[in-house]
Amino acid sequence: MALDLANYERKAREAVRAFWINRDAARLKQQESGKTDLGERAGVTAGKNMDGFIDLIADVVRANGLEDAEIHQDRAVLTLPGFFRPTKLWDLLVLYKNELIAAIELKSQIGPSFGNNFNNRAEEAIGTAHDFWTAYREGAFGNQPRPFVGWLILVEDAEKSRTPIRTDSPHFAVFEDFVGASYAERYDLLCRKLVRERLYTTASVISSPRDAAETGDYTDISSLTGLKTLVTTLAGHVAAEAARLS
């Protein structure tokens, strides 16, 4: 049976529009209320900006044989056990017949400060995955096949995210692929390496400008880390698990 991508391109554009609209609305609401959490952070702390992508992923799961899967997105039921820490809160969990089918993290990175935030995102992604797979190896999720573990980040398409960045390493040379890479390109490299090292089943980065609140426009930085790669890989995993568990 052919995979069903659940009209993901249209839904992705809707999710991008919702991201920018919700983010701007949250910032305005905090400014009007007089709270101190202003500036770019005010648009992040609302916590609902990536919900459109959760809906997209849920549609892909249901369209590929797991119509009755438990698709969790409420904070109270998003916790999984860890190995180096007691628990980890995920953004989306999919369970079926008491098996973990998928665990997905959804992130965003908005300017003007890309440098420190890129490092924080990278360290968080690497640590989360290492903790997860160690817990899996130690039987935290029972005796089951490897679940799909996904990571998706939306990065603002801005001059500072596209500009080549100098890398300073006074003692040893950095890897050549990072030399002269912009922050957007660094995210692409991060995603490639997360998958190559089997830390994530798929890791994807998309780029979108602020005016996409009107258009829903976004671009993939590369086909290897594009949204279609995440969607098709997830659809294939779900279809295989649906066949196995039927």
Secondary structure, DSSP 4 states (H G I P E B T S, - for coil): -----TTHHHHHHHHHHHHHHHHHHHHHHHHHHT-S--THHHHHTTS-TTHHHHHHHHHHHHHTT-TT-EEE-SGGG-EEE-SSSSEEE-SEEEEETTEEEEEEEEEEE-SS--HHHHHHHHHHHHHHHHHHHHHHHTTTT-S-PPPEEEEEEEEE--HHHHS------SSSPPPGGGTT--HHHHHHHHHHHHHHTTS-SEEEEEEE-TTHHHH---EES-STTSHHHHHHHHHHHHHHHHHHH-
